[in-house]
Amino acid sequence: SPAGMVLSVLVILLLSVLYEALKMGKAVLLRRALLALPRSLSQEALTEPQEGHGGPTQGSPSLMAFPTSFPRWFWFHVGQTLFHVVQVVLGYMVMLAVMSYNAWIFLGAIAGSTLGYFV
């Protein structure tokens, strides 16, 4: 039906916009993660507790291998991973819709990608 086709094209358009928005969000999160990395990438700098978080792990090397609280860059990396998974799933969903070989669905995907990149 025509209403079903219009709805399908709008859904694909919105999925494409969301895909592009996630791509930009992932880039912003990457920049924040890079700023949160310590200046020195030595193993000691990565496992040291952050300033003001002194505790029982400072004197014991065996406990320093497993920090009790993860540093900020780790949480940014977890966020990037989740963004990536959602982006891949959305990308495959749009690809599957385009592989229906329907010209209107294809145009909806192109328009959504264009609009998402523009915004």
N, CA, C and O atoms as a printed pandas DataFrame, in Angstrom:
     atom_number atom_name residue_name chain_id  residue_number  x_coord  y_coord  z_coord
0              1         N          SER        A               1    0.835   -1.187    0.000
1              2        CA          SER        A               1    0.000    0.000    0.000
2              3         C          SER        A               1    0.880    1.250    0.000
3              4         O          SER        A               1    2.018    1.204    0.466
4              5         N          PRO        A               2    0.372    2.344   -0.508
5              6        CA          PRO        A               2    1.167    3.584   -0.550
6              7         C          PRO        A               2    1.546    4.096    0.847
7              8         O          PRO        A               2    2.655    4.591    1.045
8              9         N          ALA        A               3    0.634    3.979    1.804
9             10        CA          ALA        A               3    0.943    4.445    3.162
10            11         C          ALA        A               3    2.068    3.615    3.775
11            12         O          ALA        A               3    2.940    4.153    4.457
12            13         N          GLY        A               4    2.050    2.311    3.533
13            14        CA          GLY        A               4    3.110    1.438    4.033
14            15         C          GLY        A               4    4.458    1.769    3.416
15            16         O          GLY        A               4    5.488    1.723    4.088
16            17         N          MET        A               5    4.442    2.104    2.126
17            18        CA          MET        A               5    5.696    2.453    1.455
18            19         C          MET        A               5    6.251    3.772    1.996
19            20         O          MET        A               5    7.455    3.896    2.222
20            21         N          VAL        A               6    5.374    4.751    2.201
21            22        CA          VAL        A               6    5.818    6.038    2.743
22            23         C          VAL        A               6    6.396    5.844    4.146
23            24         O          VAL        A               6    7.429    6.423    4.486
24            25         N          LEU        A               7    5.724    5.029    4.953
25            26        CA          LEU        A               7    6.220    4.751    6.297
26            27         C          LEU        A               7    7.573    4.047    6.247
27            28         O          LEU        A               7    8.468    4.370    7.028
28            29         N          SER        A               8    7.726    3.094    5.342
29            30        CA          SER        A               8    8.997    2.377    5.198
30            31         C          SER        A               8   10.122    3.325    4.802
31            32         O          SER        A               8   11.223    3.248    5.347
32            33         N          VAL        A               9    9.849    4.212    3.863
33            34        CA          VAL        A               9   10.870    5.166    3.427
34            35         C          VAL        A               9   11.240    6.105    4.573
35            36         O          VAL        A               9   12.416    6.424    4.749
36            37         N          LEU        A              10   10.266    6.549    5.347
37            38        CA          LEU        A              10   10.554    7.429    6.480
38            39         C          LEU        A              10   11.373    6.718    7.555
39            40         O          LEU        A              10   12.270    7.319    8.146
40            41         N          VAL        A              11   11.078    5.457    7.810
41            42        CA          VAL        A              11   11.839    4.695    8.803
42            43         C          VAL        A              11   13.290    4.542    8.345
43            44         O          VAL        A              11   14.216    4.728    9.135
44            45         N          ILE        A              12   13.485    4.204    7.075
45            46        CA          ILE        A              12   14.843    4.059    6.546
46            47         C          ILE        A              12   15.563    5.405    6.575
47            48         O          ILE        A              12   16.753    5.464    6.884
48            49         N          LEU        A              13   14.856    6.475    6.258
49            50        CA          LEU        A              13   15.448    7.804    6.313
50            51         C          LEU        A              13   15.918    8.117    7.731
51            52         O          LEU        A              13   17.031    8.608    7.922
52            53         N          LEU        A              14   15.081    7.837    8.720
53            54        CA          LEU        A              14   15.451    8.103   10.115
54            55         C          LEU        A              14   16.594    7.204   10.580
55            56         O          LEU        A              14   17.465    7.650   11.327
56            57         N          LEU        A              15   16.601    5.942   10.146
57            58        CA          LEU        A              15   17.712    5.046   10.498
58            59         C          LEU        A              15   19.025    5.560    9.917
59            60         O          LEU        A              15   20.067    5.483   10.568
60            61         N          SER        A              16   18.977    6.082    8.695
61            62        CA          SER        A              16   20.186    6.623    8.069
62            63         C          SER        A              16   20.668    7.878    8.784
63            64         O          SER        A              16   21.871    8.070    8.962
64            65         N          VAL        A              17   19.735    8.731    9.193
65            66        CA          VAL        A              17   20.109    9.927    9.958
66            67         C          VAL        A              17   20.746    9.517   11.282
67            68         O          VAL        A              17   21.764   10.082   11.682
68            69         N          LEU        A              18   20.154    8.536   11.965
69            70        CA          LEU        A              18   20.701    8.060   13.231
70            71         C          LEU        A              18   22.086    7.448   13.044
71            72         O          LEU        A              18   22.961    7.625   13.892
72            73         N          TYR        A              19   22.289    6.732   11.945
73            74        CA          TYR        A              19   23.595    6.142   11.638
74            75         C          TYR        A              19   24.658    7.239   11.531
75            76         O          TYR        A              19   25.741    7.117   12.104
76            77         N          GLU        A              20   24.348    8.299   10.805
77            78        CA          GLU        A              20   25.304    9.396   10.646
78            79         C          GLU        A              20   25.531   10.125   11.968
79            80         O          GLU        A              20   26.651   10.543   12.262
80            81         N          ALA        A              21   24.480   10.280   12.763
81            82        CA          ALA        A              21   24.628   10.939   14.065
82            83         C          ALA        A              21   25.523   10.117   14.988
83            84         O          ALA        A              21   26.342   10.675   15.718
84            85         N          LEU        A              22   25.371    8.804   14.960
85            86        CA          LEU        A              22   26.228    7.941   15.772
86            87         C          LEU        A              22   27.680    8.025   15.320
87            88         O          LEU        A              22   28.598    7.987   16.138
88            89         N          LYS        A              23   27.875    8.138   14.020
89            90        CA          LYS        A              23   29.229    8.254   13.499
90            91         C          LYS        A              23   29.893    9.527   14.039
91            92         O          LYS        A              23   31.061    9.500   14.428
92            93         N          MET        A              24   29.162   10.623   14.062
93            94        CA          MET        A              24   29.718   11.867   14.588
94            95         C          MET        A              24   29.893   11.789   16.112
95            96         O          MET        A              24   30.873   12.306   16.648
96            97         N          GLY        A              25   28.958   11.152   16.801
97            98        CA          GLY        A              25   29.077   10.989   18.249
98            99         C          GLY        A              25   30.282   10.158   18.620
99           100         O          GLY        A              25   30.950   10.426   19.618
100          101         N          LYS        A              26   30.558    9.152   17.817
101          102        CA          LYS        A              26   31.724    8.316   18.070
102          103         C          LYS        A              26   33.018    9.111   17.897
103          104         O          LYS        A              26   33.975    8.904   18.642
104          105         N          ALA        A              27   33.051   10.009   16.931
105          106        CA          ALA        A              27   34.233   10.845   16.718
106          107         C          ALA        A              27   34.440   11.796   17.899
107          108         O          ALA        A              27   35.573   12.012   18.327
108          109         N          VAL        A              28   33.361   12.361   18.423
109          110        CA          VAL        A              28   33.459   13.249   19.585
110          111         C          VAL        A              28   33.949   12.471   20.801
111          112         O          VAL        A              28   34.787   12.957   21.560
112          113         N          LEU        A              29   33.428   11.269   20.981
113          114        CA          LEU        A              29   33.844   10.439   22.112
114          115         C          LEU        A              29   35.314   10.041   21.978
115          116         O          LEU        A              29   36.024    9.964   22.980
116          117         N          LEU        A              30   35.775    9.789   20.761
117          118        CA          LEU        A              30   37.181    9.460   20.548
118          119         C          LEU        A              30   38.071   10.635   20.949
119          120         O          LEU        A              30   39.109   10.443   21.583
120          121         N          ARG        A              31   37.668   11.844   20.583
121          122        CA          ARG        A              31   38.455   13.023   20.947
122          123         C          ARG        A              31   38.528   13.168   22.466
123          124         O          ARG        A              31   39.591   13.474   23.008
124          125         N          ARG        A              32   37.418   12.953   23.150
125          126        CA          ARG        A              32   37.417   13.045   24.614
126          127         C          ARG        A              32   38.273   11.951   25.234
127          128         O          ARG        A              32   38.959   12.180   26.231
128          129         N          ALA        A              33   38.232   10.752   24.639
129          130        CA          ALA        A              33   39.044    9.655   25.162
130          131         C          ALA        A              33   40.525    9.956   24.995
131          132         O          ALA        A              33   41.324    9.657   25.883
132          133         N          LEU        A              34   40.892   10.539   23.878
133          134        CA          LEU        A              34   42.298   10.876   23.666
134          135         C          LEU        A              34   42.761   11.954   24.639
135          136         O          LEU        A              34   43.909   11.936   25.083
136          137         N          LEU        A              35   41.881   12.887   24.973
137          138        CA          LEU        A              35   42.237   13.913   25.946
138          139         C          LEU        A              35   42.336   13.342   27.359
139          140         O          LEU        A              35   43.046   13.892   28.201
140          141         N          ALA        A              36   41.625   12.240   27.624
141          142        CA          ALA        A              36   41.640   11.635   28.962
142          143         C          ALA        A              36   42.827   10.701   29.163
143          144         O          ALA        A              36   43.118   10.315   30.295
144          145         N          LEU        A              37   43.518   10.332   28.086
145          146        CA          LEU        A              37   44.679    9.453   28.221
146          147         C          LEU        A              37   45.784   10.168   28.978
147          148         O          LEU        A              37   45.951   11.380   28.840
148          149         N          PRO        A              38   46.541    9.422   29.779
149          150        CA          PRO        A              38   47.675   10.054   30.450
150          151         C          PRO        A              38   48.742   10.456   29.435
151          152         O          PRO        A              38   48.815    9.889   28.345
152          153         N          ARG        A              39   49.557   11.427   29.794
153          154        CA          ARG        A              39   50.613   11.901   28.890
154          155         C          ARG        A              39   51.584   10.778   28.549
155          156         O          ARG        A              39   52.002   10.639   27.400
156          157         N          SER        A              40   51.940    9.984   29.539
157          158        CA          SER        A              40   52.848    8.861   29.336
158          159         C          SER        A              40   52.027    7.592   29.191
159          160         O          SER        A              40   51.130    7.337   29.994
160          161         N          LEU        A              41   52.324    6.805   28.186
161          162        CA          LEU        A              41   51.570    5.574   27.972
162          163         C          LEU        A              41   52.290    4.368   28.542
163          164         O          LEU        A              41   52.080    3.247   28.080
164          165         N          SER        A              42   53.137    4.580   29.539
165          166        CA          SER        A              42   53.807    3.457   30.168
166          167         C          SER        A              42   52.790    2.669   30.998
167          168         O          SER        A              42   51.726    3.179   31.350
168          169         N          GLN        A              43   53.134    1.440   31.296
169          170        CA          GLN        A              43   52.225    0.579   32.059
170          171         C          GLN        A              43   51.957    1.177   33.444
171          172         O          GLN        A              43   50.847    1.065   33.963
172          173         N          GLU        A              44   52.972    1.811   34.041
173          174        CA          GLU        A              44   52.774    2.396   35.367
174          175         C          GLU        A              44   51.758    3.531   35.319
175          176         O          GLU        A              44   50.936    3.665   36.226
176          177         N          ALA        A              45   51.809    4.353   34.261
177          178        CA          ALA        A              45   50.876    5.479   34.164
178          179         C          ALA        A              45   49.454    5.008   33.927
179          180         O          ALA        A              45   48.504    5.659   34.361
180          181         N          LEU        A              46   49.299    3.878   33.240
181          182        CA          LEU        A              46   47.958    3.376   32.961
182          183         C          LEU        A              46   47.338    2.689   34.165
183          184         O          LEU        A              46   46.116    2.685   34.310
184          185         N          THR        A              47   48.168    2.103   35.039
185          186        CA          THR        A              47   47.612    1.374   36.184
186          187         C          THR        A              47   47.617    2.175   37.465
187          188         O          THR        A              47   47.006    1.761   38.450
188          189         N          GLU        A              48   48.298    3.326   37.477
189          190        CA          GLU        A              48   48.319    4.144   38.694
190          191         C          GLU        A              48   46.934    4.679   38.996
191          192         O          GLU        A              48   46.205    5.056   38.078
192          193         N          PRO        A              49   46.556    4.721   40.263
193          194        CA          PRO        A              49   45.301    5.396   40.597
194          195         C          PRO        A              49   45.448    6.878   40.329
195          196         O          PRO        A              49   46.548    7.427   40.401
196          197         N          GLN        A              50   44.338    7.522   40.020
197          198        CA          GLN        A              50   44.398    8.939   39.716
198          199         C          GLN        A              50   44.650    9.740   40.978
199          200         O          GLN        A              50   44.492    9.231   42.087
200          201         N          GLU        A              51   45.043   10.999   40.806
201          202        CA          GLU        A              51   45.390   11.847   41.944
202          203         C          GLU        A              51   44.223   11.941   42.919
203          204         O          GLU        A              51   43.066   12.093   42.528
204          205         N          GLY        A              52   44.566   11.846   44.205
205          206        CA          GLY        A              52   43.541   11.958   45.228
206          207         C          GLY        A              52   42.811   10.653   45.486
207          208         O          GLY        A              52   41.918   10.615   46.333
208          209         N          HIS        A              53   43.159    9.588   44.790
209          210        CA          HIS        A              53   42.497    8.298   44.976
210          211         C          HIS        A              53   43.431    7.321   45.684
211          212         O          HIS        A              53   43.349    6.112   45.469
212          213         N          GLY        A              54   44.320    7.847   46.529
213          214        CA          GLY        A              54   45.271    6.972   47.204
214          215         C          GLY        A              54   44.538    5.983   48.081
215          216         O          GLY        A              54   43.539    6.310   48.721
216          217         N          GLY        A              55   45.048    4.787   48.097
217          218        CA          GLY        A              55   44.390    3.764   48.892
218          219         C          GLY        A              55   45.346    2.633   49.160
219          220         O          GLY        A              55   46.561    2.826   49.094
220          221         N          PRO        A              56   44.835    1.458   49.461
221          222        CA          PRO        A              56   45.691    0.330   49.810
222          223         C          PRO        A              56   46.474   -0.203   48.613
223          224         O          PRO        A              56   47.384   -1.009   48.809
224          225         N          THR        A              57   46.171    0.200   47.405
225          226        CA          THR        A              57   46.852   -0.361   46.248
226          227         C          THR        A              57   48.193    0.307   45.985
227          228         O          THR        A              57   48.949   -0.169   45.138
228          229         N          GLN        A              58   48.519    1.404   46.688
229          230        CA          GLN        A              58   49.741    2.125   46.362
230          231         C          GLN        A              58   51.000    1.347   46.716
231          232         O          GLN        A              58   51.975    1.426   45.970
232          233         N          GLY        A              59   51.028    0.625   47.780
233          234        CA          GLY        A              59   52.252   -0.039   48.203
234          235         C          GLY        A              59   52.429   -1.434   47.655
235          236         O          GLY        A              59   53.542   -1.958   47.693
236          237         N          SER        A              60   51.414   -2.042   47.161
237          238        CA          SER        A              60   51.472   -3.439   46.749
238          239         C          SER        A              60   51.456   -3.569   45.229
239          240         O          SER        A              60   50.455   -3.230   44.599
240          241         N          PRO        A              61   52.551   -4.058   44.623
241          242        CA          PRO        A              61   52.571   -4.186   43.166
242          243         C          PRO        A              61   51.575   -5.213   42.647
243          244         O          PRO        A              61   51.076   -5.073   41.530
244          245         N          SER        A              62   51.278   -6.241   43.436
245          246        CA          SER        A              62   50.338   -7.250   42.945
246          247         C          SER        A              62   48.925   -6.692   42.850
247          248         O          SER        A              62   48.159   -7.087   41.971
248          249         N          LEU        A              63   48.575   -5.781   43.744
249          250        CA          LEU        A              63   47.251   -5.182   43.685
250          251         C          LEU        A              63   47.166   -4.101   42.617
251          252         O          LEU        A              63   46.073   -3.794   42.141
252          253         N          MET        A              64   48.297   -3.518   42.233
253          254        CA          MET        A              64   48.277   -2.470   41.221
254          255         C          MET        A              64   47.945   -3.024   39.847
255          256         O          MET        A              64   47.497   -2.273   38.980
256          257         N          ALA        A              65   48.149   -4.302   39.625
257          258        CA          ALA        A              65   47.841   -4.892   38.326
258          259         C          ALA        A              65   46.339   -4.877   38.062
259          260         O          ALA        A              65   45.915   -4.858   36.906
260          261         N          PHE        A              66   45.539   -4.886   39.109
261          262        CA          PHE        A              66   44.086   -4.862   38.966
262          263         C          PHE        A              66   43.541   -3.674   39.744
263          264         O          PHE        A              66   43.180   -3.815   40.913
264          265         N          PRO        A              67   43.476   -2.506   39.113
265          266        CA          PRO        A              67   43.002   -1.327   39.854
266          267         C          PRO        A              67   41.545   -1.487   40.255
267          268         O          PRO        A              67   40.745   -2.096   39.543
268          269         N          THR        A              68   41.219   -0.919   41.425
269          270        CA          THR        A              68   39.853   -1.057   41.916
270          271         C          THR        A              68   38.886   -0.168   41.153
271          272         O          THR        A              68   37.715   -0.515   41.000
272          273         N          SER        A              69   39.358    0.966   40.675
273          274        CA          SER        A              69   38.495    1.832   39.875
274          275         C          SER        A              69   39.158    2.040   38.518
275          276         O          SER        A              69   40.361    2.289   38.437
276          277         N          PHE        A              70   38.379    1.939   37.476
277          278        CA          PHE        A              70   38.931    2.091   36.140
278          279         C          PHE        A              70   39.158    3.564   35.829
279          280         O          PHE        A              70   38.380    4.416   36.259
280          281         N          PRO        A              71   40.212    3.867   35.089
281          282        CA          PRO        A              71   40.455    5.265   34.724
282          283         C          PRO        A              71   39.427    5.778   33.719
283          284         O          PRO        A              71   38.685    5.004   33.114
284          285         N          ARG        A              72   39.401    7.097   33.558
285          286        CA          ARG        A              72   38.411    7.726   32.661
286          287         C          ARG        A              72   38.522    7.224   31.236
287          288         O          ARG        A              72   37.505    6.996   30.580
288          289         N          TRP        A              73   39.747    7.046   30.743
289          290        CA          TRP        A              73   39.905    6.635   29.350
290          291         C          TRP        A              73   39.271    5.275   29.104
291          292         O          TRP        A              73   38.811    5.007   27.994
292          293         N          PHE        A              74   39.237    4.410   30.114
293          294        CA          PHE        A              74   38.620    3.096   29.952
294          295         C          PHE        A              74   37.116    3.231   29.708
295          296         O          PHE        A              74   36.558    2.538   28.858
296          297         N          TRP        A              75   36.469    4.118   30.450
297          298        CA          TRP        A              75   35.024    4.293   30.281
298          299         C          TRP        A              75   34.701    4.926   28.946
299          300         O          TRP        A              75   33.674    4.615   28.343
300          301         N          PHE        A              76   35.583    5.829   28.466
301          302        CA          PHE        A              76   35.392    6.367   27.124
302          303         C          PHE        A              76   35.517    5.262   26.088
303          304         O          PHE        A              76   34.790    5.254   25.095
304          305         N          HIS        A              77   36.432    4.332   26.313
305          306        CA          HIS        A              77   36.609    3.211   25.373
306          307         C          HIS        A              77   35.381    2.298   25.382
307          308         O          HIS        A              77   34.962    1.809   24.333
308          309         N          VAL        A              78   34.813    2.073   26.554
309          310        CA          VAL        A              78   33.580    1.269   26.632
310          311         C          VAL        A              78   32.455    1.965   25.875
311          312         O          VAL        A              78   31.702    1.319   25.145
312          313         N          GLY        A              79   32.341    3.279   26.047
313          314        CA          GLY        A              79   31.329    4.044   25.314
314          315         C          GLY        A              79   31.528    3.962   23.813
315          316         O          GLY        A              79   30.565    3.805   23.063
316          317         N          GLN        A              80   32.784    4.069   23.369
317          318        CA          GLN        A              80   33.071    3.950   21.934
318          319         C          GLN        A              80   32.681    2.577   21.416
319          320         O          GLN        A              80   32.149    2.459   20.312
320          321         N          THR        A              81   32.938    1.549   22.194
321          322        CA          THR        A              81   32.597    0.190   21.775
322          323         C          THR        A              81   31.092    0.038   21.613
323          324         O          THR        A              81   30.626   -0.551   20.638
324          325         N          LEU        A              82   30.336    0.563   22.560
325          326        CA          LEU        A              82   28.875    0.485   22.462
326          327         C          LEU        A              82   28.360    1.276   21.266
327          328         O          LEU        A              82   27.466    0.817   20.554
328          329         N          PHE        A              83   28.919    2.463   21.042
329          330        CA          PHE        A              83   28.544    3.251   19.869
330          331         C          PHE        A              83   28.831    2.468   18.591
331          332         O          PHE        A              83   28.031    2.471   17.656
332          333         N          HIS        A              84   29.982    1.797   18.564
333          334        CA          HIS        A              84   30.363    1.049   17.371
334          335         C          HIS        A              84   29.391   -0.093   17.093
335          336         O          HIS        A              84   28.998   -0.315   15.948
336          337         N          VAL        A              85   29.005   -0.814   18.138
337          338        CA          VAL        A              85   28.072   -1.932   17.961
338          339         C          VAL        A              85   26.735   -1.438   17.423
339          340         O          VAL        A              85   26.181   -2.027   16.495
340          341         N          VAL        A              86   26.217   -0.365   18.001
341          342        CA          VAL        A              86   24.938    0.190   17.531
342          343         C          VAL        A              86   25.071    0.690   16.096
343          344         O          VAL        A              86   24.158    0.516   15.288
344          345         N          GLN        A              87   26.205    1.310   15.778
345          346        CA          GLN        A              87   26.418    1.814   14.418
346          347         C          GLN        A              87   26.476    0.677   13.412
347          348         O          GLN        A              87   25.913    0.795   12.324
348          349         N          VAL        A              88   27.136   -0.413   13.744
349          350        CA          VAL        A              88   27.217   -1.562   12.835
350          351         C          VAL        A              88   25.841   -2.179   12.623
351          352         O          VAL        A              88   25.477   -2.521   11.497
352          353         N          VAL        A              89   25.078   -2.320   13.698
353          354        CA          VAL        A              89   23.734   -2.900   13.575
354          355         C          VAL        A              89   22.851   -2.013   12.693
355          356         O          VAL        A              89   22.144   -2.515   11.819
356          357         N          LEU        A              90   22.889   -0.703   12.920
357          358        CA          LEU        A              90   22.103    0.207   12.077
358          359         C          LEU        A              90   22.552    0.156   10.624
359          360         O          LEU        A              90   21.726    0.171    9.712
360          361         N          GLY        A              91   23.848    0.095   10.413
361          362        CA          GLY        A              91   24.370    0.026    9.047
362          363         C          GLY        A              91   23.887   -1.217    8.317
363          364         O          GLY        A              91   23.505   -1.147    7.149
364          365         N          TYR        A              92   23.904   -2.349    9.001
365          366        CA          TYR        A              92   23.417   -3.577    8.375
366          367         C          TYR        A              92   21.909   -3.533    8.132
367          368         O          TYR        A              92   21.427   -4.071    7.135
368          369         N          MET        A              93   21.167   -2.898    9.033
369          370        CA          MET        A              93   19.728   -2.785    8.815
370          371         C          MET        A              93   19.426   -1.939    7.585
371          372         O          MET        A              93   18.564   -2.296    6.783
372          373         N          VAL        A              94   20.131   -0.817    7.429
373          374        CA          VAL        A              94   19.929    0.026    6.247
374          375         C          VAL        A              94   20.367   -0.727    4.993
375          376         O          VAL        A              94   19.704   -0.656    3.958
376          377         N          MET        A              95   21.485   -1.449    5.089
377          378        CA          MET        A              95   21.953   -2.220    3.941
378          379         C          MET        A              95   20.922   -3.275    3.528
379          380         O          MET        A              95   20.658   -3.453    2.339
380          381         N          LEU        A              96   20.351   -3.963    4.494
381          382        CA          LEU        A              96   19.341   -4.975    4.168
382          383         C          LEU        A              96   18.119   -4.346    3.503
383          384         O          LEU        A              96   17.534   -4.928    2.588
384          385         N          ALA        A              97   17.738   -3.163    3.963
385          386        CA          ALA        A              97   16.602   -2.475    3.348
386          387         C          ALA        A              97   16.928   -2.082    1.910
387          388         O          ALA        A              97   16.094   -2.236    1.018
388          389         N          VAL        A              98   18.135   -1.576    1.686
389          390        CA          VAL        A              98   18.534   -1.182    0.333
390          391         C          VAL        A              98   18.616   -2.404   -0.578
391          392         O          VAL        A              98   18.338   -2.308   -1.773
392          393         N          MET        A              99   18.993   -3.541   -0.023
393          394        CA          MET        A              99   19.105   -4.759   -0.836
394          395         C          MET        A              99   17.737   -5.315   -1.249
395          396         O          MET        A              99   17.665   -6.338   -1.929
396          397         N          SER        A             100   16.675   -4.658   -0.848
397          398        CA          SER        A             100   15.352   -5.050   -1.344
398          399         C          SER        A             100   15.171   -4.581   -2.786
399          400         O          SER        A             100   14.179   -4.922   -3.430
400          401         N          TYR        A             101   16.122   -3.802   -3.291
401          402        CA          TYR        A             101   16.123   -3.284   -4.669
402          403         C          TYR        A             101   14.882   -2.449   -4.962
403          404         O          TYR        A             101   14.354   -2.473   -6.074
404          405         N          ASN        A             102   14.430   -1.723   -3.967
405          406        CA          ASN        A             102   13.320   -0.802   -4.151
406          407         C          ASN        A             102   13.910    0.598   -4.282
407          408         O          ASN        A             102   14.653    1.046   -3.408
408          409         N          ALA        A             103   13.582    1.285   -5.366
409          410        CA          ALA        A             103   14.174    2.595   -5.629
410          411         C          ALA        A             103   13.802    3.609   -4.554
411          412         O          ALA        A             103   14.635    4.438   -4.189
412          413         N          TRP        A             104   12.577    3.566   -4.037
413          414        CA          TRP        A             104   12.162    4.533   -3.018
414          415         C          TRP        A             104   12.913    4.303   -1.706
415          416         O          TRP        A             104   13.316    5.260   -1.045
416          417         N          ILE        A             105   13.098    3.061   -1.335
417          418        CA          ILE        A             105   13.865    2.737   -0.124
418          419         C          ILE        A             105   15.314    3.219   -0.297
419          420         O          ILE        A             105   15.900    3.789    0.624
420          421         N          PHE        A             106   15.878    2.985   -1.480
421          422        CA          PHE        A             106   17.234    3.432   -1.771
422          423         C          PHE        A             106   17.339    4.955   -1.656
423          424         O          PHE        A             106   18.283    5.471   -1.057
424          425         N          LEU        A             107   16.379    5.664   -2.223
425          426        CA          LEU        A             107   16.390    7.126   -2.143
426          427         C          LEU        A             107   16.211    7.611   -0.702
427          428         O          LEU        A             107   16.793    8.621   -0.307
428          429         N          GLY        A             108   15.410    6.896    0.075
429          430        CA          GLY        A             108   15.257    7.239    1.490
430          431         C          GLY        A             108   16.561    7.079    2.255
431          432         O          GLY        A             108   16.895    7.905    3.105
432          433         N          ALA        A             109   17.301    6.009    1.949
433          434        CA          ALA        A             109   18.596    5.795    2.604
434          435         C          ALA        A             109   19.593    6.883    2.209
435          436         O          ALA        A             109   20.336    7.384    3.054
436          437         N          ILE        A             110   19.610    7.247    0.932
437          438        CA          ILE        A             110   20.523    8.293    0.464
438          439         C          ILE        A             110   20.145    9.646    1.086
439          440         O          ILE        A             110   21.010   10.388    1.553
440          441         N          ALA        A             111   18.847    9.953    1.084
441          442        CA          ALA        A             111   18.400   11.228    1.665
442          443         C          ALA        A             111   18.700   11.275    3.166
443          444         O          ALA        A             111   19.101   12.318    3.681
444          445         N          GLY        A             112   18.512   10.171    3.863
445          446        CA          GLY        A             112   18.798   10.127    5.295
446          447         C          GLY        A             112   20.275   10.297    5.589
447          448         O          GLY        A             112   20.645   10.992    6.535
448          449         N          SER        A             113   21.122    9.669    4.788
449          450        CA          SER        A             113   22.563    9.830    4.977
450          451         C          SER        A             113   22.994   11.266    4.703
451          452         O          SER        A             113   23.831   11.823    5.414
452          453         N          THR        A             114   22.410   11.853    3.663
453          454        CA          THR        A             114   22.743   13.228    3.337
454          455         C          THR        A             114   22.285   14.178    4.436
455          456         O          THR        A             114   23.038   15.058    4.854
456          457         N          LEU        A             115   21.060   14.002    4.900
457          458        CA          LEU        A             115   20.531   14.844    5.957
458          459         C          LEU        A             115   21.298   14.658    7.265
459          460         O          LEU        A             115   21.595   15.629    7.961
460          461         N          GLY        A             116   21.616   13.406    7.593
461          462        CA          GLY        A             116   22.366   13.134    8.823
462          463         C          GLY        A             116   23.756   13.738    8.801
463          464         O          GLY        A             116   24.227   14.235    9.824
464          465         N          TYR        A             117   24.420   13.706    7.662
465          466        CA          TYR        A             117   25.753   14.305    7.568
466          467         C          TYR        A             117   25.668   15.820    7.621
467          468         O          TYR        A             117   26.520   16.479    8.216
468          469         N          PHE        A             118   24.633   16.368    6.995
469          470        CA          PHE        A             118   24.470   17.815    6.971
470          471         C          PHE        A             118   24.214   18.372    8.371
471          472         O          PHE        A             118   24.755   19.411    8.749
472          473         N          VAL        A             119   23.382   17.665    9.131
473          474        CA          VAL        A             119   23.017   18.132   10.472
474          475         C          VAL        A             119   24.178   17.846   11.393
475          476         O          VAL        A             119   24.111   18.150   12.584
